[in-house]
């Protein structure tokens, strides 16, 4: 049990989200762009939709 307390105390010294937040934001932006492209490509007005 004391080992767990030591590990938790050591982990609490590292504050802040680190690189997680920027990675999540980039993935969200890329995903939103891909979703917009995927949804909007169906609205193209061409004659191939017969």
DRENPA-3360 file (N, C-alpha, C; in nm, 2 decimals, always signed):
BEGIN
1 = XXXXXXXX = +0.08/-0.12/+0.00/+0.00/+0.00/+0.00/+0.09/+0.13/+0.00 ~ +0.19/+0.13/+0.07/+0.27/+0.26/+0.07/+0.33/+0.29/-0.07 ~ +0.35/+0.18/-0.15/+0.40/+0.20/-0.29/+0.30/+0.28/-0.37 ~ +0.17/+0.25/-0.35/+0.07/+0.32/-0.43/+0.07/+0.47/-0.39 ~ +0.08/+0.50/-0.26/+0.08/+0.63/-0.21/+0.20/+0.71/-0.27 ~ +0.31/+0.64/-0.27/+0.43/+0.71/-0.33/+0.41/+0.74/-0.48 ~ +0.35/+0.64/-0.55/+0.33/+0.66/-0.69/+0.23/+0.78/-0.72 ~ +0.13/+0.78/-0.64/+0.03/+0.89/-0.65/+0.09/+1.03/-0.62;
9 = XXXXXXXX = +0.17/+1.03/-0.52/+0.24/+1.16/-0.48/+0.33/+1.20/-0.59 ~ +0.41/+1.11/-0.65/+0.50/+1.14/-0.76/+0.42/+1.19/-0.88 ~ +0.30/+1.13/-0.91/+0.22/+1.17/-1.02/+0.16/+1.30/-1.00 ~ +0.13/+1.34/-0.88/+0.07/+1.47/-0.85/+0.17/+1.58/-0.87 ~ +0.30/+1.56/-0.88/+0.40/+1.66/-0.90/+0.39/+1.71/-1.04 ~ +0.34/+1.63/-1.13/+0.34/+1.67/-1.27/+0.20/+1.73/-1.30 ~ +0.20/+1.87/-1.30/+0.07/+1.94/-1.32/+0.06/+1.98/-1.46 ~ -0.07/+1.99/-1.50/-0.10/+2.04/-1.63/-0.13/+1.92/-1.73;
17 = XXXXXXXX = -0.20/+1.95/-1.83/-0.24/+1.85/-1.93/-0.13/+1.80/-2.02 ~ -0.02/+1.88/-2.03/+0.09/+1.83/-2.12/+0.05/+1.85/-2.26 ~ +0.08/+1.74/-2.34/+0.06/+1.74/-2.48/-0.08/+1.69/-2.52 ~ -0.16/+1.65/-2.42/-0.29/+1.58/-2.44/-0.39/+1.68/-2.51 ~ -0.40/+1.80/-2.45/-0.50/+1.89/-2.50/-0.47/+1.93/-2.65 ~ -0.35/+1.97/-2.68/-0.32/+2.01/-2.82/-0.35/+1.89/-2.92 ~ -0.31/+1.77/-2.88/-0.34/+1.65/-2.96/-0.49/+1.63/-2.98 ~ -0.56/+1.64/-2.87/-0.71/+1.63/-2.88/-0.77/+1.74/-2.97;
25 = XXXXXXXX = -0.72/+1.86/-2.96/-0.78/+1.97/-3.04/-0.75/+1.95/-3.19 ~ -0.63/+1.90/-3.22/-0.59/+1.88/-3.36/-0.68/+1.77/-3.42 ~ -0.69/+1.66/-3.34/-0.78/+1.55/-3.39/-0.92/+1.59/-3.41 ~ -0.97/+1.67/-3.32/-1.11/+1.72/-3.33/-1.12/+1.81/-3.46 ~ -1.03/+1.90/-3.48/-1.03/+1.98/-3.60/-1.03/+1.90/-3.73 ~ -0.94/+1.81/-3.73/-0.92/+1.72/-3.85/-1.05/+1.64/-3.87 ~ -1.10/+1.59/-3.76/-1.23/+1.51/-3.77/-1.35/+1.60/-3.82 ~ -1.35/+1.72/-3.77/-1.46/+1.81/-3.81/-1.45/+1.84/-3.96;
33 = XXXXXXXX = -1.33/+1.87/-4.01/-1.31/+1.90/-4.15/-1.34/+1.78/-4.23 ~ -1.30/+1.66/-4.19/-1.34/+1.54/-4.27/-1.49/+1.52/-4.27 ~ -1.56/+1.54/-4.15/-1.70/+1.52/-4.15/-1.77/+1.62/-4.24 ~ -1.73/+1.74/-4.24/-1.79/+1.85/-4.32/-1.77/+1.81/-4.47 ~ -1.65/+1.76/-4.51/-1.63/+1.72/-4.64/-1.72/+1.61/-4.68 ~ -1.73/+1.51/-4.59/-1.81/+1.39/-4.62/-1.95/+1.42/-4.64 ~ -2.00/+1.51/-4.55/-2.15/+1.55/-4.56/-2.17/+1.64/-4.68 ~ -2.09/+1.73/-4.70/-2.11/+1.83/-4.81/-2.09/+1.78/-4.95;
41 = XXXXXXXX = -2.01/+1.67/-4.96/-1.99/+1.62/-5.10/-2.12/+1.56/-5.16 ~ -2.21/+1.53/-5.08/-2.34/+1.48/-5.13/-2.43/+1.60/-5.19 ~ -2.39/+1.72/-5.16/-2.47/+1.83/-5.20/-2.41/+1.89/-5.33 ~ -2.31/+1.83/-5.39/-2.26/+1.88/-5.52/-2.36/+1.86/-5.62 ~ -2.38/+1.96/-5.71/-2.48/+1.95/-5.82/-2.41/+1.90/-5.94 ~ -2.42/+1.77/-5.97/-2.36/+1.72/-6.09/-2.46/+1.62/-6.15 ~ -2.44/+1.57/-6.27/-2.53/+1.49/-6.33/-2.50/+1.34/-6.31 ~ -2.42/+1.30/-6.21/-2.38/+1.17/-6.19/-2.48/+1.10/-6.09;
49 = XX = -2.58/+1.17/-6.05/-2.67/+1.12/-5.94/-2.80/+1.06/-6.00 ~ -2.79/+1.01/-6.12/-2.92/+0.96/-6.18/-2.96/+0.83/-6.11;
% end
